[in-house]
Amino acid sequence: MARNPKSGDMTTREAGRLGGEKVRDKYGVEFYSEIGQKGGEIGGRKGGNTTKEKYGPEFYSKIGKKGGQKVKELIDAGKRALEE
Protein backbone atom coordinates (compact mmCIF):
# COMPACT_ATOMS: atom_id res chain seq x y z
CA MET A 1 0.00 0.00 0.00
CA ALA A 2 1.40 3.41 -0.98
CA ARG A 3 1.89 5.80 1.90
CA ASN A 4 2.16 9.55 1.97
CA PRO A 5 5.82 10.11 2.88
CA LYS A 6 5.02 13.19 4.98
CA SER A 7 2.32 11.74 7.21
CA GLY A 8 2.45 7.99 6.60
CA ASP A 9 -1.24 8.05 5.63
CA MET A 10 -2.70 6.40 2.57
CA THR A 11 -2.49 8.47 -0.61
CA THR A 12 -5.61 9.61 -2.45
CA ARG A 13 -4.67 7.37 -5.35
CA GLU A 14 -4.40 4.32 -3.11
CA ALA A 15 -7.71 5.10 -1.38
CA GLY A 16 -9.43 5.40 -4.77
CA ARG A 17 -7.96 2.12 -5.97
CA LEU A 18 -9.06 0.27 -2.83
CA GLY A 19 -12.54 1.80 -3.04
CA GLY A 20 -12.83 0.78 -6.67
CA GLU A 21 -11.80 -2.77 -5.84
CA LYS A 22 -14.48 -2.96 -3.13
CA VAL A 23 -17.18 -1.77 -5.55
CA ARG A 24 -15.95 -4.25 -8.18
CA ASP A 25 -16.03 -7.10 -5.68
CA LYS A 26 -19.49 -6.13 -4.43
CA TYR A 27 -21.25 -5.39 -7.75
CA GLY A 28 -19.10 -7.02 -10.43
CA VAL A 29 -17.32 -5.66 -13.47
CA GLU A 30 -20.58 -5.26 -15.43
CA PHE A 31 -21.68 -2.60 -12.94
CA TYR A 32 -19.16 -0.11 -14.37
CA SER A 33 -20.39 -0.65 -17.91
CA GLU A 34 -24.00 -0.24 -16.81
CA ILE A 35 -23.47 3.02 -14.93
CA GLY A 36 -21.30 4.35 -17.75
CA GLN A 37 -24.07 3.78 -20.28
CA LYS A 38 -26.66 5.39 -18.01
CA GLY A 39 -24.47 8.43 -17.48
CA GLY A 40 -23.88 8.85 -21.20
CA GLU A 41 -27.52 8.41 -22.12
CA ILE A 42 -29.01 10.61 -19.46
CA GLY A 43 -26.33 13.09 -18.46
CA GLY A 44 -24.93 13.87 -21.90
CA ARG A 45 -28.27 14.33 -23.60
CA LYS A 46 -29.76 16.32 -20.73
CA GLY A 47 -26.73 18.58 -20.48
CA GLY A 48 -26.58 19.09 -24.24
CA ASN A 49 -30.25 20.00 -24.42
CA THR A 50 -29.89 22.43 -21.51
CA THR A 51 -26.94 24.13 -23.22
CA LYS A 52 -28.79 24.27 -26.54
CA GLU A 53 -31.83 25.85 -24.88
CA LYS A 54 -29.75 28.32 -22.91
CA TYR A 55 -27.32 29.48 -25.64
CA GLY A 56 -28.86 28.40 -28.95
CA PRO A 57 -27.26 26.63 -31.91
CA GLU A 58 -25.00 29.61 -32.72
CA PHE A 59 -23.09 28.86 -29.52
CA TYR A 60 -21.90 25.53 -30.90
CA SER A 61 -20.73 27.16 -34.12
CA LYS A 62 -18.82 29.80 -32.17
CA ILE A 63 -17.04 27.38 -29.85
CA GLY A 64 -16.30 25.04 -32.76
CA LYS A 65 -14.52 27.83 -34.62
CA LYS A 66 -12.58 28.78 -31.48
CA GLY A 67 -11.48 25.19 -31.03
CA GLY A 68 -10.43 24.91 -34.66
CA GLN A 69 -8.38 28.10 -34.40
CA LYS A 70 -6.64 26.83 -31.27
CA VAL A 71 -5.78 23.52 -32.94
CA LYS A 72 -4.37 25.39 -35.95
CA GLU A 73 -2.22 27.54 -33.65
CA LEU A 74 -0.90 24.47 -31.84
CA ILE A 75 -0.07 22.72 -35.12
CA ASP A 76 1.73 25.80 -36.41
CA ALA A 77 3.69 26.11 -33.15
CA GLY A 78 4.68 22.45 -33.37
CA LYS A 79 5.88 22.90 -36.94
CA ARG A 80 7.94 25.96 -35.95
CA ALA A 81 9.50 24.03 -33.07
CA LEU A 82 10.53 21.23 -35.43
CA GLU A 83 12.13 23.72 -37.83
CA GLU A 84 14.28 25.27 -35.10
C-alpha positions in Angstrom: 0.0 0.0 0.0 1.4 3.4 -1.0 1.9 5.8 1.9 2.2 9.5 2.0 5.8 10.1 2.9 5.0 13.2 5.0 2.3 11.7 7.2 2.4 8.0 6.6 -1.2 8.1 5.6 -2.7 6.4 2.6 -2.5 8.5 -0.6 -5.6 9.6 -2.5 -4.7 7.4 -5.3 -4.4 4.3 -3.1 -7.7 5.1 -1.4 -9.4 5.4 -4.8 -8.0 2.1 -6.0 -9.1 0.3 -2.8 -12.5 1.8 -3.0 -12.8 0.8 -6.7 -11.8 -2.8 -5.8 -14.5 -3.0 -3.1 -17.2 -1.8 -5.6 -16.0 -4.2 -8.2 -16.0 -7.1 -5.7 -19.5 -6.1 -4.4 -21.2 -5.4 -7.8 -19.1 -7.0 -10.4 -17.3 -5.7 -13.5 -20.6 -5.3 -15.4 -21.7 -2.6 -12.9 -19.2 -0.1 -14.4 -20.4 -0.7 -17.9 -24.0 -0.2 -16.8 -23.5 3.0 -14.9 -21.3 4.4 -17.8 -24.1 3.8 -20.3 -26.7 5.4 -18.0 -24.5 8.4 -17.5 -23.9 8.8 -21.2 -27.5 8.4 -22.1 -29.0 10.6 -19.5 -26.3 13.1 -18.5 -24.9 13.9 -21.9 -28.3 14.3 -23.6 -29.8 16.3 -20.7 -26.7 18.6 -20.5 -26.6 19.1 -24.2 -30.3 20.0 -24.4 -29.9 22.4 -21.5 -26.9 24.1 -23.2 -28.8 24.3 -26.5 -31.8 25.9 -24.9 -29.7 28.3 -22.9 -27.3 29.5 -25.6 -28.9 28.4 -29.0 -27.3 26.6 -31.9 -25.0 29.6 -32.7 -23.1 28.9 -29.5 -21.9 25.5 -30.9 -20.7 27.2 -34.1 -18.8 29.8 -32.2 -17.0 27.4 -29.8 -16.3 25.0 -32.8 -14.5 27.8 -34.6 -12.6 28.8 -31.5 -11.5 25.2 -31.0 -10.4 24.9 -34.7 -8.4 28.1 -34.4 -6.6 26.8 -31.3 -5.8 23.5 -32.9 -4.4 25.4 -35.9 -2.2 27.5 -33.6 -0.9 24.5 -31.8 -0.1 22.7 -35.1 1.7 25.8 -36.4 3.7 26.1 -33.1 4.7 22.5 -33.4 5.9 22.9 -36.9 7.9 26.0 -36.0 9.5 24.0 -33.1 10.5 21.2 -35.4 12.1 23.7 -37.8 14.3 25.3 -35.1 
